[in-house]
């Protein structure tokens, strides 16, 4: 039987759904948002809704699920947090005035990158949306946080750098150009999708005065193009006023201390790698900020430390000033507790979503600024000048205070928002209502006296209006035709009089006019806020900066941090350096501090010693001290002299990447290669146990070759920990290498005790069997391992001298590999040589798991 024709409503729905095929369409019907067809089926599962059907009795019922409009935001958040998009469809005309089908359209598309509301703890988190655009020679990226208006753009020669920047910013959604060649677009979408990013596309964007204004500061054509595409996507999806977006700023990644996402994870910079929580991370430790704006800014400083010494010193000067003036700092922070999120309040005003309670929050925030200025003015340091720059915006605070009640309702359309005395008309309406309420009270008293019915009352019902209610037991006391019957209840009768109806009209008219007038005045006040967005955003940035600097001073005081000194040379001199997070987790005084001394001629510490003794902690603490110093913070040490570093590279811990088809050893080599190719003499490299993921001699050969390549070609400051004790002789062969080890001692019973102290010279042995014993392995197994070790040590393996190789600063990973051949091809048969030749052609680093399986199948067939 033929499928019945769709109703006009479903025709309208299908037209809208065709425009947003990748979104859940929330279609407004009365007090509900409805989901239909596949959206309803999937939505019912994801949102735990009851799945019903439209036209249940037909042969083809339409699946349907509904959500009350007042609860929609919670359901929208659930879908968007899971990576979905939601298109909100509203009525665009009054149903009573519509001819035929009520016109409906999408009023907003909510996506992971454009979501404004957040869950608990999200106030100190940015929610970034980005766009990426290639031109064949370079890649440009622009990103925005719609909740604050922050808009930035950058350019890179490598797509991997763009991907890493997206991961660093924790971008949720990326916009690609719709008319790019499908192959290029698919390649980008695949690589970005592997990192959990939602992919959207944007068609060509028409020029506009708004876009020209927001891109006026950009000089690179590709950055202008990618920012234009991003703004076009936002304007198409949001369909509301976005005047809070600030003109785009261009930035260079090399203007900041550069490190990739692997380094951020290895160092636990913004979250603990194991728990995925802020607690146990560097950010979690130093975040003593008191405002949401300050919390977001501090995270940005942690992820983007500076490279210009003058800018770093300017931050350090203010931290030092706050540290020296405890009273000023404490008073400032007390006042900061009264400051709400000025950035997001300004954005809500611009988008027309700010309610009256948020206006009061803004007023209270602005009322705190004069006291903050006065506090800073009392300081005799450079804090005084900083305070003078603050704009207290007293005019705006006064307007809000005069107009808006101190405790208004959340709804802006139900009245009781505007203060008495602000507007004469509202005062008149309120007087009318007061007079009529008094008249109603007098009417009730008069009628009780006239009828002799003490229980008679004057009441109000939303459906029937004002009435006189008499219980049925007292009906007989009423004179005939005294009242007009209105409604019969079980135990009472309700009546009206012409006079009561007349006063009802006066009351309802006054209430309606008062509510309408209050809303209009509220919008006027909100528009005043919107007109001052520029001032508000500047103030928000200033307050956030003060908050961060004062917080860093708190950390310096409470955790015994000192101001770092930057040198023009290339030496590191850290006295009693500490890992701040590890130290915070131990009882007071238990953490063992260590010096890090690398003079201008020494570029590498070759670190040996037992597992669990603290080698990785020692390496990480140096990186954290560098990051803290270059972000403008004091550092955990008794003294610290540092150069300005350009990049940090780390290879710490053992992990694989099976999603990309890479084993632990492949990941290890890829990360090592990244450092070898990108590092400069001004970089910091931390390599922990390189070469352990393969056979002993392979691993040792690779480790030696990497060490010598770093010393010969790269000249970066490097900490290289290893269990290959044979490599310690390299310090005798290369002046730039120094041996250090983590101390450990055995007591009379053979028990191992870690000193956690870095000492000069190589370790005498690895103590691996001792650590195994500490882990509780069986005694018989430990004894057998000790016996086997003594036999192996008698073989006296030594490091071989390297073949002399002419310096080639741009040596490739292929050249490194050729120094340590894994197969002796000359001794194999023809078939094996063909197999090896085929292996040599495989581009393993760029193979997907499916490609690898297909290649393995081909090689297996060749061997048969």
C-alpha positions, 0 to 999 in steps of 0.5 A, a space after each residue: 500500500 502506498 505511503 500516505 502523504 505527509 501532513 503540512 506540519 511534517 512537510 515543514 519539518 522535513 524542509 528544516 531537517 534537510 537543512 540540518 541533516 547532522 543535527 537533532 531538530 527540536 521542533 517547537 509545538 506549544 509547550 514542548 519541543 518535539 523530535 521526529 523520526 530518526 531523531 526521536 529514536 536516537 534521542 529517546 535512547 540518549 536522553 532516556 525519553 519515552 518514544 511515542 508515535 504520531 498518527 499511531 493508528 496509521 500504517 506508517 506511524 511517525 516516531 516521536 519524543 517530546 521535551 518540555 520547553 522549560 527543561 530543554 536546556 538540560 537535554 540540549 547540554 547532554 546531547 552537545 556534550 556527547 558531540 551532537 548538534 541541536 537545531 532549535 526551531 521556534 514559531 516565527 509568527 503568532 499562531 492566532 494571526 497565521 494563515 494556514 501553517 504557522 511559520 517556523 524556522 531555526 533560531 539557533 544551532 547549538 554545537 560543541 563549539 558554540 555551547 555557552 552554558 556549562 556544568 559545575 566547575 566550567 567557569 574557569 574553562 574556555 570553550 573554543 570553536 576553531 576553523 582551519 584553512 590550507 592554501 597549499 603552502 601553509 595552514 591557518 587557524 582561527 579560534 573563538 570563545 563565544 562566551 567571552 568574545 576572545 578571537 585569535 588567529 595564527 599560521 603554521 607551515 605544518 598541519 601537525 602544529 595546527 593539530 597540536 594547537 587545537 589539542 592544547 586549546 581543548 577545542 571541541 569543534 573545527 570548521 572546514 571549508 565546504 568547497 575544498 577538494 574532497 580528498 583534502 577535506 577528508 584527510 583533514 577531517 579524518 586526522 582531526 576526528 581521531 582526536 575526538 573533534 566534531 567536524 563542521 563545514 562552512 560555505 563561502 562567506 559574503 563580505 560584510 562591514 562586521 567581518 571587515 571590522 573584526 579582521 582589521 588587525 590581521 595582515 596575513 591573507 590566509 588568517 583573514 580568510 580563516 577568520 572570515 570563515 569562522 565568523 561566517 559559521 558563527 553568524 549562520 548558526 547563532 542568529 543573534 547579536 554578537 557585539 561582544 566579539 573583539 577584533 581578531 588578534 594574530 599570534 605566532 606560536 614561536 612567540 611563546 615557549 613551545 611544547 606539544 600535547 605529549 609534553 603537556 601530558 607528560 608534565 601534568 600541566 593542566 590535569 593529572 594524567 592518571 585521574 584526568 582531574 585538575 588536582 595533582 597537576 601544576 595548574 591545580 597546585 598554583 590556582 589560587 585565583 578568586 575569579 572565573 576570569 583569573 582562572 581562565 587567564 592563569 591556564 592560558 599563561 601555563 600553556 603559553 609561557 613567554 619568550 620575551 624577557 622584558 614581558 616576563 620581568 614585567 610580570 615578575 615585578 608585579 608578583 614580587 610587589 604583591 609578595 612584598 605587600 601582604 596587606 594589600 594582596 589580602 585586601 585585594 583578594 577579599 574584594 575580588 571575591 565579590 567580582 563575578 565573571 565580567 567577560 561572560 556577563 558582557 557577552 550575555 548582555 550583547 546576545 540579549 540573554 542577560 537577566 535582571 539577576 545578572 545585572 545585579 551581579 554586574 552592579 555588585 562587581 563594579 561596586 567592588 572596583 573603587 575599593 580595589 583601586 583604593 586598596 592599590 592606591 595605598 601601596 607604595 610600589 608599582 601596584 599604585 600605578 596599576 590601580 590607577 588604570 582601572 575604570 570603575 565604571 561608576 556611571 553604569 553601576 549607578 544606573 543599574 542600582 537606580 533601576 533594578 531591584 536588589 533581588 529581582 526574579 529570574 524571569 524578565 517578563 513577569 514584573 517586579 524588576 524596576 525599583 520604585 522611584 525610577 519611572 513615574 509610569 511604573 509608580 502610577 501603575 503600582 499605585 493603581 494596583 495598591 489602591 485596588 488591592 485596598 478596595 478589594 480588602 474593603 469590599 470583602 469587609 463591607 460584604 461580610 458586614 452586609 450579609 452577615 457571612 463571616 467566611 465570605 471572601 474575595 479571591 482571584 482565579 487565573 481562569 475566572 478572575 476576581 470573585 466573591 466566594 460563599 460556602 454552600 452552608 451560607 447560601 441561604 443568607 444571601 439576598 436574592 439577586 445580590 450577586 451574579 453566579 460565576 462558578 459552582 464548586 463542591 462546597 461553595 459558590 462563586 459570584 461577581 458584581 458589575 463593580 467587581 468586574 470593573 475593578 478587575 479590568 483596572 487591575 489587569 490592565 495596570 498589571 499588564 502595562 506595568 509588566 510591559 513597561 518594566 520589561 522595556 526599561 529592563 531592556 533599556 538598561 541592558 542596552 546601556 550595558 551592551 554599549 559599554 562592552 568595550 570598557 567592560 572587557 578591558 576592565 575584565 582583562 585588568 581584573 583577571 591579570 591582578 587576580 593571577 599575579 596576586 595568586 602567584 604571589 600567594 603561591 610563592 609565599 606559601 610554597 617558598 618559591 623564589 624569583 628566577 634570574 634570566 641569564 644572557 648565557 646558556 647555563 642552568 644553575 638551580 639550587 635546591 630545586 623541587 617538583 612542586 606537585 610531588 612536594 605538595 603530596 608529601 608530608 612537610 620536609 620529606 621531599 628531597 631537593 636537588 641542584 641542576 647545574 649545566 654550565 655553558 660547556 655542558 649540554 647533557 646530564 646522563 642520568 643513571 640509577 635505580 627505578 623509583 629513585 626519582 630520575 623522572 621527578 628530577 627531570 620533570 621538576 626542571 621542565 616545570 621550573 622553566 615553565 613557571 619562570 617563563 610564565 612570570 611566576 616564582 619557582 620552587 628552588 632556593 635560587 634559579 638562574 636560567 636562559 630563555 628557552 624556545 621549546 621543551 621536548 619530553 619523552 617520559 613514560 611508556 605508552 602506545 597509540 593503538 588507535 594510530 597503529 603504533 607500538 610503545 617503541 614506535 611512539 618512543 621513536 616518533 617522539 624522539 625524532 620530533 625532538 631531533 628534527 625540531 630542537 635548537 640550541 635554545 631548547 630543553 630536552 628530557 629523554 627518559 629510558 630511550 631504547 627500552 622498547 626493543 632488543 638490548 643491543 638495538 636499544 643501546 645502539 639507538 640510545 648512543 646514536 641519539 645521544 651523540 647526535 644531540 651533542 654533535 648537531 643539536 646542542 640543546 640542554 638535555 637530561 637523558 636518563 638510562 639503564 644502559 650503564 655502558 653509555 656512561 663512558 660517553 662522558 669521557 668521549 664528549 666534553 658536553 656530557 656529564 654523568 650524574 646518578 640518583 643515590 641509593 645505598 644497601 644496608 647490612 641486610 641487603 635492603 635497598 634505600 633510595 636517597 632521591 639525591 642527584 650525585 655526580 658520576 655514574 651509578 655503580 649498578 641499576 638495582 633492578 633486582 632490588 626493586 623487583 624484590 621490593 615489589 614482592 616477587 618470590 624469593 626463589 625468582 629473585 635468587 635465580 635472577 641474581 645468579 643470571 645477572 652475575 653470569 651476564 655481567 661476566 661478559 663485560 659488554 662495552 660501548 663501541 666507538 662510533 664511526 666518524 660521520 661528517 656533521 650534518 645538522 639536518 640528518 634524517 631519521 633514515 640516516 640514524 637508522 642506517 647506523 644500526 642495521 637490524 638485518 644483515 641483508 648480505 646473508 639472506 636468500 633472494 626471497 628474504 631480500 625481496 621481503 626486506 626490500 618491500 618492508 623498506 618501502 613501507 611508510 610505517 609512521 603514516 599507516 593506519 591499522 587497516 593499512 598495516 594489516 593489509 601490508 602484513 597480509 601481502 608480506 605473508 603471501 610473499 613468504 609462502 
